[in-house]
Amino acid sequence: MADERYLYDSKSHKAVMYQAGEHLYPISGNKAQHWISGDYIFSLETQAITYWILGNDVYGHVGNGELTREPVYYFAG
């Protein structure tokens, strides 16, 4: 895994977060909001799974093991 990469919104194709190490930070800030462990992204605030990574696509976790039908984000660069 690269040390730094960007997470883009699937609809607008604008960068919304960046990954540094195992943490995700908002583009406009320097306080981590999420951390990545394997194929899962967890909220630092709630400690719950918020997203699931499949390749470069990122799906929202809506609860009870259910995911969004379409990717909400994707990783690039």
OpenMM code with the backbone's topology and positions (N, CA, C; nanometers):
from openmm import Vec3, app, unit

residues = "MET ALA ASP GLU ARG TYR LEU TYR ASP SER LYS SER HIS LYS ALA VAL MET TYR GLN ALA GLY GLU HIS LEU TYR PRO ILE SER GLY ASN LYS ALA GLN HIS TRP ILE SER GLY ASP TYR ILE PHE SER LEU GLU THR GLN ALA ILE THR TYR TRP ILE LEU GLY ASN ASP VAL TYR GLY HIS VAL GLY ASN GLY GLU LEU THR ARG GLU PRO VAL TYR TYR PHE ALA GLY".split()
positions = [
    Vec3(0.0841, -0.1173, 0.0000),
    Vec3(0.0000, 0.0000, 0.0000),
    Vec3(0.0886, 0.1235, 0.0000),
    Vec3(0.0540, 0.2209, -0.0808),
    Vec3(0.1306, 0.3445, -0.0875),
    Vec3(0.1158, 0.4218, 0.0430),
    Vec3(0.2178, 0.5008, 0.0755),
    Vec3(0.2127, 0.5791, 0.1989),
    Vec3(0.1095, 0.6904, 0.1931),
    Vec3(0.0854, 0.7476, 0.0753),
    Vec3(-0.0133, 0.8541, 0.0622),
    Vec3(-0.0889, 0.8364, -0.0682),
    Vec3(-0.2208, 0.8414, -0.0577),
    Vec3(-0.3060, 0.8371, -0.1758),
    Vec3(-0.4341, 0.9126, -0.1443),
    Vec3(-0.5112, 0.9424, -0.2481),
    Vec3(-0.6291, 1.0264, -0.2334),
    Vec3(-0.7572, 0.9472, -0.2540),
    Vec3(-0.8610, 0.9894, -0.1819),
    Vec3(-0.9929, 0.9287, -0.1908),
    Vec3(-1.0837, 1.0298, -0.2591),
    Vec3(-1.1432, 0.9880, -0.3723),
    Vec3(-1.2264, 1.0758, -0.4534),
    Vec3(-1.3728, 1.0373, -0.4420),
    Vec3(-1.4600, 1.1365, -0.4454),
    Vec3(-1.6037, 1.1143, -0.4480),
    Vec3(-1.6405, 1.0532, -0.5831),
    Vec3(-1.7171, 0.9464, -0.5838),
    Vec3(-1.7506, 0.8761, -0.7080),
    Vec3(-1.8400, 0.9568, -0.8011),
    Vec3(-1.9166, 1.0500, -0.7480),
    Vec3(-2.0061, 1.1293, -0.8328),
    Vec3(-1.9403, 1.2565, -0.8840),
    Vec3(-1.8730, 1.3296, -0.7965),
    Vec3(-1.8133, 1.4570, -0.8379),
    Vec3(-1.6695, 1.4421, -0.8869),
    Vec3(-1.6050, 1.3302, -0.8531),
    Vec3(-1.4649, 1.3032, -0.8870),
    Vec3(-1.3690, 1.4048, -0.8260),
    Vec3(-1.4117, 1.4647, -0.7139),
    Vec3(-1.3263, 1.5575, -0.6405),
    Vec3(-1.2647, 1.4852, -0.5217),
    Vec3(-1.1391, 1.5154, -0.4933),
    Vec3(-1.0721, 1.4558, -0.3779),
    Vec3(-1.1406, 1.5047, -0.2507),
    Vec3(-1.1718, 1.4107, -0.1602),
    Vec3(-1.2383, 1.4463, -0.0354),
    Vec3(-1.1529, 1.4118, 0.0865),
    Vec3(-1.0654, 1.3131, 0.0734),
    Vec3(-0.9773, 1.2737, 0.1826),
    Vec3(-0.8455, 1.2260, 0.1243),
    Vec3(-0.7449, 1.2218, 0.2103),
    Vec3(-0.6190, 1.1612, 0.1693),
    Vec3(-0.5741, 1.0636, 0.2777),
    Vec3(-0.5041, 0.9614, 0.2330),
    Vec3(-0.4522, 0.8595, 0.3243),
    Vec3(-0.3050, 0.8854, 0.3475),
    Vec3(-0.2671, 0.8896, 0.4733),
    Vec3(-0.1268, 0.8970, 0.5134),
    Vec3(-0.1069, 0.7875, 0.6159),
    Vec3(-0.0260, 0.6885, 0.5799),
    Vec3(-0.0124, 0.5717, 0.6669),
    Vec3(-0.1442, 0.4961, 0.6692),
    Vec3(-0.1931, 0.4665, 0.7887),
    Vec3(-0.3196, 0.3927, 0.7985),
    Vec3(-0.4385, 0.4833, 0.8306),
    Vec3(-0.4191, 0.6147, 0.8256),
    Vec3(-0.5253, 0.7082, 0.8595),
    Vec3(-0.5746, 0.7860, 0.7385),
    Vec3(-0.7028, 0.8272, 0.7435),
    Vec3(-0.7627, 0.9125, 0.6418),
    Vec3(-0.7905, 1.0497, 0.7026),
    Vec3(-0.7510, 1.1524, 0.6300),
    Vec3(-0.7665, 1.2912, 0.6728),
    Vec3(-0.8526, 1.3654, 0.5718),
    Vec3(-0.9350, 1.4593, 0.6166),
    Vec3(-1.0083, 1.5412, 0.5191),
    Vec3(-0.9103, 1.6275, 0.4403),
    Vec3(-0.9432, 1.6572, 0.3165),
    Vec3(-0.8557, 1.7384, 0.2313),
    Vec3(-0.8244, 1.8717, 0.2977),
    Vec3(-0.9215, 1.9290, 0.3651),
    Vec3(-0.9028, 2.0630, 0.4216),
    Vec3(-0.8621, 2.0612, 0.5690),
    Vec3(-0.8106, 1.9482, 0.6166),
    Vec3(-0.7736, 1.9443, 0.7575),
    Vec3(-0.6560, 1.8536, 0.7848),
    Vec3(-0.6136, 1.8532, 0.9116),
    Vec3(-0.4996, 1.7698, 0.9479),
    Vec3(-0.5308, 1.6783, 1.0669),
    Vec3(-0.6595, 1.6609, 1.0989),
    Vec3(-0.6999, 1.5708, 1.2060),
    Vec3(-0.7631, 1.4464, 1.1431),
    Vec3(-0.7045, 1.3309, 1.1687),
    Vec3(-0.7545, 1.2061, 1.1105),
    Vec3(-0.8997, 1.1825, 1.1509),
    Vec3(-0.9796, 1.1320, 1.0555),
    Vec3(-1.1195, 1.0989, 1.0816),
    Vec3(-1.1443, 0.9484, 1.0783),
    Vec3(-1.0614, 0.8747, 1.0059),
    Vec3(-1.0801, 0.7310, 0.9884),
    Vec3(-0.9450, 0.6612, 0.9923),
    Vec3(-0.9485, 0.5299, 1.0147),
    Vec3(-0.8276, 0.4501, 0.9984),
    Vec3(-0.8629, 0.3286, 0.9165),
    Vec3(-0.7622, 0.2750, 0.8473),
    Vec3(-0.7808, 0.1609, 0.7574),
    Vec3(-0.7148, 0.0394, 0.8182),
    Vec3(-0.7887, -0.0703, 0.8186),
    Vec3(-0.7363, -0.1989, 0.8632),
    Vec3(-0.7825, -0.3041, 0.7634),
    Vec3(-0.6893, -0.3549, 0.6841),
    Vec3(-0.7254, -0.4518, 0.5811),
    Vec3(-0.8175, -0.3891, 0.4775),
    Vec3(-0.9345, -0.4496, 0.4586),
    Vec3(-1.0318, -0.3999, 0.3612),
    Vec3(-1.1380, -0.3110, 0.4238),
    Vec3(-1.1193, -0.2721, 0.5479),
    Vec3(-1.2200, -0.1938, 0.6186),
    Vec3(-1.1677, -0.0570, 0.6589),
    Vec3(-1.2573, 0.0400, 0.6580),
    Vec3(-1.2284, 0.1741, 0.7070),
    Vec3(-1.3165, 0.1964, 0.8291),
    Vec3(-1.2556, 0.2381, 0.9386),
    Vec3(-1.3259, 0.2593, 1.0646),
    Vec3(-1.3281, 0.4073, 1.0994),
    Vec3(-1.4349, 0.4506, 1.1648),
    Vec3(-1.4454, 0.5867, 1.2160),
    Vec3(-1.3653, 0.5975, 1.3445),
    Vec3(-1.2822, 0.6999, 1.3546),
    Vec3(-1.2093, 0.7233, 1.4794),
    Vec3(-1.3046, 0.7673, 1.5904),
    Vec3(-1.4143, 0.8327, 1.5533),
    Vec3(-1.5105, 0.8820, 1.6514),
    Vec3(-1.5932, 0.7690, 1.7125),
    Vec3(-1.6475, 0.6810, 1.6270),
    Vec3(-1.7389, 0.5770, 1.6765),
    Vec3(-1.6736, 0.4396, 1.6890),
    Vec3(-1.5568, 0.4218, 1.6287),
    Vec3(-1.4858, 0.2938, 1.6244),
    Vec3(-1.5597, 0.1887, 1.5400),
    Vec3(-1.6632, 0.2288, 1.4678),
    Vec3(-1.7431, 0.1371, 1.3857),
    Vec3(-1.6903, 0.1353, 1.2423),
    Vec3(-1.7194, 0.0263, 1.1712),
    Vec3(-1.6862, 0.0175, 1.0289),
    Vec3(-1.7725, 0.1188, 0.9548),
    Vec3(-1.7101, 0.2021, 0.8721),
    Vec3(-1.7846, 0.2992, 0.7934),
    Vec3(-1.7802, 0.2687, 0.6438),
    Vec3(-1.6719, 0.2041, 0.5987),
    Vec3(-1.6567, 0.1749, 0.4567),
    Vec3(-1.5866, 0.0406, 0.4375),
    Vec3(-1.6061, -0.0154, 0.3172),
    Vec3(-1.5412, -0.1399, 0.2787),
    Vec3(-1.4685, -0.1148, 0.1479),
    Vec3(-1.3436, -0.1576, 0.1405),
    Vec3(-1.2595, -0.1356, 0.0229),
    Vec3(-1.2576, -0.2615, -0.0628),
    Vec3(-1.2873, -0.2449, -0.1908),
    Vec3(-1.2787, -0.3541, -0.2877),
    Vec3(-1.1966, -0.3026, -0.4049),
    Vec3(-1.0705, -0.3415, -0.4107),
    Vec3(-0.9793, -0.2863, -0.5111),
    Vec3(-0.9571, -0.1404, -0.4813),
    Vec3(-0.9869, -0.0537, -0.5770),
    Vec3(-0.9769, 0.0905, -0.5559),
    Vec3(-1.1108, 0.1534, -0.5198),
    Vec3(-1.2191, 0.0749, -0.5269),
    Vec3(-1.3527, 0.1254, -0.4957),
    Vec3(-1.3809, 0.1140, -0.3466),
    Vec3(-1.4566, 0.2118, -0.2945),
    Vec3(-1.4908, 0.2152, -0.1527),
    Vec3(-1.6423, 0.2229, -0.1411),
    Vec3(-1.7003, 0.1248, -0.0733),
    Vec3(-1.8450, 0.1160, -0.0535),
    Vec3(-1.8798, 0.1585, 0.0880),
    Vec3(-1.9945, 0.2243, 0.1023),
    Vec3(-2.0403, 0.2630, 0.2344),
    Vec3(-2.0943, 0.1437, 0.3095),
    Vec3(-2.0722, 0.1393, 0.4387),
    Vec3(-2.1270, 0.0340, 0.5247),
    Vec3(-2.2498, 0.0935, 0.5912),
    Vec3(-2.3669, 0.0387, 0.5600),
    Vec3(-2.4921, 0.0958, 0.6106),
    Vec3(-2.5446, 0.0225, 0.7337),
    Vec3(-2.4721, -0.0773, 0.7808),
    Vec3(-2.5116, -0.1498, 0.9014),
    Vec3(-2.5559, -0.2908, 0.8716),
    Vec3(-2.5518, -0.3742, 0.9730),
    Vec3(-2.5921, -0.5150, 0.9621),
    Vec3(-2.5236, -0.5871, 0.8467),
    Vec3(-2.3987, -0.5502, 0.8184),
    Vec3(-2.3236, -0.6149, 0.7115),
    Vec3(-2.3639, -0.5726, 0.5723),
    Vec3(-2.4536, -0.4745, 0.5590),
    Vec3(-2.4990, -0.4288, 0.4280),
    Vec3(-2.4126, -0.3137, 0.3780),
    Vec3(-2.3925, -0.3123, 0.2465),
    Vec3(-2.3119, -0.2090, 0.1815),
    Vec3(-2.3964, -0.1317, 0.0822),
    Vec3(-2.3479, -0.0130, 0.0448),
    Vec3(-2.4142, 0.0607, -0.0612),
    Vec3(-2.4013, -0.0183, -0.1911),
    Vec3(-2.4960, -0.0019, -0.2811),
    Vec3(-2.4937, -0.0758, -0.4080),
    Vec3(-2.3816, -0.0288, -0.4998),
    Vec3(-2.3558, 0.0992, -0.4982),
    Vec3(-2.2515, 0.1587, -0.5819),
    Vec3(-2.1411, 0.2133, -0.4919),
    Vec3(-2.0188, 0.2177, -0.5424),
    Vec3(-1.9108, 0.2774, -0.4623),
    Vec3(-1.9402, 0.4243, -0.4341),
    Vec3(-1.9069, 0.4696, -0.3143),
    Vec3(-1.9241, 0.6105, -0.2803),
    Vec3(-1.7944, 0.6880, -0.3025),
    Vec3(-1.6824, 0.6186, -0.2952),
    Vec3(-1.5505, 0.6785, -0.3150),
    Vec3(-1.4640, 0.5836, -0.3971),
    Vec3(-1.3494, 0.6346, -0.4408),
    Vec3(-1.2477, 0.5498, -0.5015),
    Vec3(-1.1104, 0.6079, -0.4706),
    Vec3(-1.0118, 0.5207, -0.4618),
    Vec3(-0.8747, 0.5621, -0.4382),
    Vec3(-0.8031, 0.5849, -0.5706),
    Vec3(-0.7199, 0.6861, -0.5735),
    Vec3(-0.6335, 0.7116, -0.6877),
    Vec3(-0.5127, 0.7898, -0.6382),
    Vec3(-0.4017, 0.7755, -0.7105),
    Vec3(-0.2799, 0.8492, -0.6847),
    Vec3(-0.2356, 0.8427, -0.5449),
] * unit.nanometer
topology = app.Topology()
chain = topology.addChain("A")
for resn in residues:
    res = topology.addResidue(resn, chain)
    for name in ("N", "CA", "C"):
        topology.addAtom(name, app.Element.getBySymbol(name[0]), res)
